[in-house]
Amino acid sequence: MISGLLFLTLSLIINFLAGTYASSQAGNAVRDLILDHVPVVNVNVVFIYGIILFYTFVGYLVLSNHKHAPFILRSLSVFILVRSFFIILTHIGPAQGALAYSPNNITSYFNFTGDLFFSGHTGAPFLMALIYWKNFKLRLLFLFTSILFGIVVLLGHLHYSIDVFSAFFITYGTFEISKNIFKKEYHLLNSKI
């Protein structure tokens, strides 16, 4: 668990650096088929407090079952590292008319204006759904959360549609990578679900 927490801390530092870099390099907004036809909706409450609630629940899962913790922590770390890599490659600016969210809260250390591709709000809950696929209730909860957050970031124009839809594919890939790299931790998790 300690090595998983260290890996997660390292990935969060890299995410901060990548997000800062991507935001400093962000270019112009581009057109988007979905965003061009959806009015901007104020989704700040769900965008900010929903993700805090989501990660609080993930923290509860980690602390309540130490046998699940190693795979969850390592998988989230891989997810964050992969996302960090992608966001430094793409320098598209925020969508035209994107909802501005307050930088004066804890999420300002994790959300940046230039960290668009791919959506972490959509991908992280989907990753948890894949991790808990054998637990029907948790799978449904995390799938619902992933879809809800995908809708929320589109309504707020906080992500382009490609950021949301690609999150499912890239997240599945990171899950498969994690399963293969952390085989022992994955089998330990699955023996206890």
QUIPE-V493491 format. One record per pair of residues at least 24 apart in sequence whose ideal C-beta (glycine too) atoms are under 10 Angstrom apart, sorted by the first residue. I is the first residue (numbers start at 1). J is the second residue. D is the distance in whole Angstrom. If there is no record, write none. Layout:
# QUIPE-V493491
((I;J;D) (I;J;D))
This chain:
# QUIPE-V493491
((1;62;8) (1;63;9) (1;66;6) (1;67;10) (1;69;5) (1;70;6) (1;72;10) (1;73;7) (2;69;10) (2;70;10) (2;73;10) (3;70;8) (3;73;8) (3;74;8) (4;62;8) (4;69;6) (4;70;5) (4;71;8) (4;72;8) (4;73;3) (4;74;5) (4;75;9) (4;76;9) (4;77;7) (4;182;9) (4;185;8) (5;62;9) (5;69;9) (5;70;10) (5;73;6) (5;77;9) (6;73;9) (6;77;9) (7;70;10) (7;73;7) (7;74;6) (7;76;9) (7;77;4) (7;78;9) (7;80;10) (7;81;9) (8;62;10) (8;72;9) (8;73;5) (8;74;8) (8;75;10) (8;76;6) (8;77;5) (8;80;8) (9;73;10) (9;77;9) (10;77;7) (10;80;9) (10;81;8) (11;73;10) (11;74;10) (11;76;8) (11;77;4) (11;78;8) (11;79;8) (11;80;4) (11;81;5) (11;82;9) (11;83;9) (11;84;7) (12;76;10) (12;77;8) (12;80;6) (12;81;10) (12;84;9) (12;109;8) (12;110;8) (13;80;10) (13;84;10) (14;77;10) (14;80;7) (14;81;6) (14;83;10) (14;84;5) (14;85;9) (14;88;10) (15;77;10) (15;79;10) (15;80;5) (15;81;8) (15;83;7) (15;84;5) (15;87;8) (15;109;9) (15;110;7) (15;112;9) (15;115;8) (15;120;9) (16;84;9) (16;109;6) (16;110;8) (16;112;9) (16;115;10) (17;84;8) (17;88;9) (18;80;9) (18;81;9) (18;83;8) (18;84;4) (18;85;7) (18;86;9) (18;87;5) (18;88;5) (18;89;10) (18;112;9) (18;114;9) (18;115;7) (19;83;9) (19;84;8) (19;87;6) (19;88;9) (19;108;10) (19;109;9) (19;110;7) (19;111;8) (19;112;4) (19;113;9) (19;114;7) (19;115;4) (19;120;10) (20;112;7) (20;114;9) (20;115;9) (21;84;9) (21;87;8) (21;88;6) (21;91;9) (21;112;9) (21;114;8) (21;115;9) (22;84;9) (22;86;9) (22;87;5) (22;88;6) (22;89;9) (22;90;8) (22;91;7) (22;92;9) (22;112;6) (22;113;9) (22;114;4) (22;115;5) (22;116;8) (22;117;9) (23;87;9) (23;91;10) (23;93;9) (23;94;9) (23;111;10) (23;112;4) (23;113;5) (23;114;4) (23;115;7) (23;116;10) (24;91;9) (24;112;9) (24;113;10) (24;114;7) (25;88;8) (25;90;9) (25;91;5) (25;92;10) (25;93;9) (25;114;7) (26;90;9) (26;91;6) (26;92;7) (26;93;4) (26;94;7) (26;112;9) (26;113;6) (26;114;4) (26;115;9) (26;116;8) (27;90;9) (27;91;5) (27;92;6) (27;93;5) (27;114;9) (28;91;9) (28;92;8) (28;93;5) (28;94;10) (28;96;9) (29;92;7) (29;93;5) (29;94;6) (29;95;5) (29;96;5) (29;97;9) (29;98;8) (29;157;9) (29;160;9) (30;92;6) (30;93;8) (30;95;8) (30;96;9) (30;160;7) (30;162;10) (31;95;9) (31;96;8) (31;160;9) (32;92;10) (32;95;6) (32;96;9) (32;154;9) (32;157;8) (32;159;9) (32;160;5) (32;161;5) (32;162;8) (32;163;9) (33;160;10) (33;161;7) (33;162;10) (34;95;10) (34;154;6) (34;157;10) (34;160;8) (34;161;4) (34;162;9) (34;164;9) (34;165;9) (35;95;5) (35;96;8) (35;97;8) (35;98;9) (35;154;7) (35;155;10) (35;156;10) (35;157;5) (35;158;10) (35;159;9) (35;160;7) (35;161;7) (36;95;9) (36;96;9) (36;161;10) (38;151;10) (38;154;6) (38;155;6) (38;156;10) (38;157;8) (38;161;9) (39;97;9) (39;155;8) (39;157;9) (40;95;9) (40;96;9) (40;97;5) (40;98;7) (40;99;6) (40;155;8) (40;156;7) (40;157;5) (40;158;9) (41;99;8) (41;151;10) (41;152;9) (41;154;9) (41;155;4) (41;156;6) (41;157;9) (42;99;6) (42;100;10) (42;101;10) (42;155;9) (42;156;7) (43;99;7) (43;101;9) (43;149;10) (43;151;9) (43;152;5) (43;153;8) (43;154;9) (43;155;5) (43;156;4) (43;157;9) (43;158;8) (44;99;7) (44;100;9) (44;101;5) (44;102;7) (44;105;10) (44;152;10) (44;156;7) (44;158;10) (45;152;10) (46;121;9) (46;148;7) (46;149;8) (46;151;9) (46;152;5) (46;153;9) (46;155;9) (46;156;9) (47;99;8) (47;101;6) (47;107;8) (47;111;8) (47;121;7) (47;149;8) (47;152;6) (47;153;7) (47;155;9) (47;156;6) (47;158;6) (48;101;6) (48;102;8) (48;105;6) (48;106;9) (48;107;5) (48;108;10) (48;111;8) (49;105;9) (49;107;9) (50;121;8) (50;125;10) (50;145;8) (50;148;7) (50;149;7) (50;152;7) (51;106;10) (51;107;7) (51;110;8) (51;111;8) (51;120;8) (51;121;6) (51;124;8) (51;125;9) (51;145;9) (51;149;7) (51;152;10) (52;105;9) (52;106;7) (52;107;7) (52;110;10) (53;145;9) (54;121;8) (54;124;7) (54;125;6) (54;128;8) (54;141;10) (54;142;9) (54;145;6) (54;146;10) (54;148;10) (54;149;8) (55;106;10) (55;107;10) (55;110;9) (55;124;8) (55;125;10) (57;125;10) (57;128;9) (57;138;10) (57;141;9) (57;142;9) (57;145;9) (58;124;8) (58;125;9) (58;127;10) (58;128;6) (58;131;10) (58;142;9) (61;128;8) (61;131;9) (61;132;8) (61;138;8) (65;189;9) (65;192;7) (65;193;9) (66;188;10) (66;192;10) (67;185;9) (67;188;5) (67;189;7) (67;190;10) (67;191;8) (67;192;5) (67;193;10) (68;131;8) (68;132;9) (68;185;9) (68;188;8) (68;189;5) (68;190;10) (68;192;7) (68;193;8) (69;185;9) (69;188;10) (69;189;9) (70;182;7) (70;184;8) (70;185;4) (70;186;9) (70;188;7) (70;189;8) (71;131;7) (71;178;7) (71;179;9) (71;182;6) (71;183;10) (71;184;9) (71;185;4) (71;186;5) (71;187;9) (71;188;7) (71;189;4) (71;190;9) (72;127;9) (72;128;8) (72;131;6) (72;132;9) (72;178;10) (72;185;9) (72;189;8) (73;182;10) (73;185;9) (74;178;6) (74;181;8) (74;182;5) (74;185;6) (74;186;9) (75;127;6) (75;128;9) (75;130;9) (75;131;6) (75;171;10) (75;174;7) (75;175;7) (75;177;9) (75;178;4) (75;179;8) (75;181;9) (75;182;7) (75;185;9) (75;186;9) (75;189;9) (76;124;7) (76;127;7) (76;128;9) (76;131;9) (76;174;9) (76;178;9) (77;174;10) (77;178;9) (77;182;10) (78;127;9) (78;173;10) (78;174;5) (78;175;9) (78;177;6) (78;178;5) (78;181;7) (78;182;8) (79;120;8) (79;123;7) (79;124;7) (79;126;10) (79;127;5) (79;128;10) (79;170;9) (79;171;7) (79;174;5) (79;175;8) (79;177;9) (79;178;8) (80;110;9) (80;120;8) (80;123;10) (80;124;9) (80;174;9) (81;174;9) (82;118;9) (82;123;9) (82;170;7) (82;171;9) (82;173;8) (82;174;5) (82;177;8) (82;178;10) (83;115;8) (83;117;9) (83;118;6) (83;119;9) (83;120;6) (83;123;7) (83;124;9) (83;167;9) (83;170;8) (83;171;9) (83;174;8) (84;115;8) (84;120;10) (86;115;9) (86;116;9) (86;117;5) (86;118;6) (86;163;10) (86;166;9) (86;170;7) (87;112;8) (87;114;7) (87;115;4) (87;116;7) (87;117;6) (87;118;8) (87;120;9) (87;163;10) (88;114;9) (88;115;9) (89;117;8) (90;114;9) (90;115;9) (90;116;7) (90;117;4) (90;118;9) (90;160;10) (90;162;10) (90;163;9) (91;116;9) (91;117;10) (92;116;6) (92;117;7) (92;160;7) (92;162;9) (92;163;9) (94;157;8) (94;158;8) (94;159;9) (94;160;9) (95;154;9) (95;156;9) (95;157;4) (95;158;8) (95;159;8) (95;160;6) (95;161;10) (95;163;10) (96;157;8) (97;156;10) (97;157;6) (98;153;10) (98;156;7) (98;157;4) (98;158;6) (98;159;9) (98;160;10) (99;152;10) (99;153;9) (99;155;8) (99;156;4) (99;157;6) (99;158;6) (100;156;9) (100;158;10) (101;156;8) (101;158;7) (111;158;8) (113;158;10) (115;159;10) (115;163;10) (116;153;10) (116;158;8) (116;159;6) (116;160;6) (116;162;9) (116;163;5) (117;159;8) (117;160;8) (117;162;7) (117;163;5) (117;166;7) (117;167;9) (117;170;9) (118;159;8) (118;160;10) (118;162;8) (118;163;5) (118;164;8) (118;165;9) (118;166;5) (118;167;4) (118;168;9) (118;169;9) (118;170;5) (118;171;8) (119;146;9) (119;149;8) (119;150;7) (119;152;10) (119;153;6) (119;154;9) (119;158;8) (119;159;5) (119;160;9) (119;161;10) (119;162;9) (119;163;5) (119;164;5) (119;165;9) (119;166;8) (119;167;4) (119;168;9) (119;170;10) (119;171;9) (120;149;9) (120;153;9) (120;159;9) (120;163;9) (120;167;8) (120;171;9) (121;145;9) (121;146;8) (121;148;9) (121;149;4) (121;150;7) (121;152;7) (121;153;5) (121;158;8) (121;159;8) (121;163;9) (121;164;8) (121;167;8) (122;146;6) (122;147;8) (122;148;9) (122;149;5) (122;150;4) (122;151;9) (122;152;9) (122;153;7) (122;154;9) (122;159;8) (122;163;8) (122;164;5) (122;165;8) (122;166;9) (122;167;4) (122;168;7) (122;170;10) (122;171;8) (123;149;9) (123;150;9) (123;163;9) (123;164;9) (123;166;9) (123;167;4) (123;168;7) (123;169;10) (123;170;7) (123;171;4) (123;172;9) (123;174;8) (123;175;10) (124;149;8) (124;167;9) (124;171;8) (125;149;6) (125;150;9) (125;167;10) (125;171;9) (126;150;9) (126;167;7) (126;168;6) (126;169;10) (126;170;10) (126;171;5) (126;172;8) (126;174;10) (126;175;9) (127;167;9) (127;171;5) (127;172;9) (127;174;7) (127;175;6) (127;178;9) (128;171;10) (128;175;10) (129;171;9) (129;175;9) (130;168;10) (130;171;7) (130;172;7) (130;174;9) (130;175;4) (130;176;9) (130;178;9) (130;179;9) (131;175;7) (131;178;9) (131;179;9) (131;186;9) (131;189;7) (131;190;9) (131;193;9) (132;189;9) (132;193;7) (133;175;9) (133;190;9) (133;193;9) (134;189;9) (134;190;7) (134;193;5) (135;193;5) (138;193;9) (146;171;9))
